Amino acid sequence: MSNDMSKNVSDHMGSGGGRNIIVFGAGGRIGRAAVAEAVVRGHRVTAVVRDPSKYPDLAGSSVTVVRGDATDPASVAALAAGHDAAVNASVRLDVPSEEYFTAAAKALVAGLAEGGVRRLLTLGIATTLETAPGVRIMDAADFPDAWRVFAQGHVAEFALLAAEAGPELDWLMVVPPLDLNAEAEVTGGYRTAVGTVLDGPGRIAHGDLALALLDEIEQPRHSRVQLAVSV
């Protein structure tokens, strides 16, 4: 399966500092990595979590931690106003997958438009990527039903974004490989492919995924597709 580019963080360091970025789901591992990478690059971050009292370590001179709900368009609009880009790394495991991810997509489309935010990066899941034309990982006969139900939430999210996001919202679904590993070595680089699984180990560190997210904020290269990212 082909990849369309190779990246290295050294190409982009300092290329787009000074943006205002809002991160929904900032308390999770991917959210935290995105916040940290944004700060390193000189951006100002609004870190959205459900309960700020649980994340005192997130706050800093360029990070403001706020209470918010990615499934509430009014909350999204109020918090997002004045920001240049948004990252959605939120998830609720106590809510059915399709219900949560479609609710978040609807709220982000409406709320970001009202707030004047024109770039959205949302996180997908590797099982929705194609292994051959028209064949996704989740389509395999032996794929666990419970995993398929969860993956379907991201399929529905992508379809809703494609159908309902107007031209004013430049959105992208960034999809890590199956092994999104907190213990993986941060390499400072990554490879990408549009909609398909990448050849190779299928592994990425949270820090390298954050590089891809921030690169696509600073220098948007992809829009309205699933962008697979792997080392």
Secondary structure as UniProt FT lines:
FT   STRAND          5..8
FT   HELIX           9..11
FT   TURN            12..14
FT   STRAND          20..24
FT   TURN            25..27
FT   HELIX           29..40
FT   TURN            41..42
FT   STRAND          44..49
FT   HELIX           52..54
FT   HELIX           56..58
FT   TURN            61..62
FT   STRAND          63..67
FT   TURN            70..71
FT   HELIX           73..80
FT   TURN            81..82
FT   STRAND          85..88
FT   TURN            93..94
FT   HELIX           97..115
FT   STRAND          119..123
FT   HELIX           126..128
FT   STRAND          130..132
FT   TURN            133..134
FT   STRAND          135..136
FT   HELIX           137..139
FT   TURN            141..142
FT   HELIX           145..164
FT   TURN            167..168
FT   STRAND          170..175
FT   STRAND          179..181
FT   TURN            182..183
FT   STRAND          189..194
FT   STRAND          203..205
FT   HELIX           206..218
FT   STRAND          226..230
//
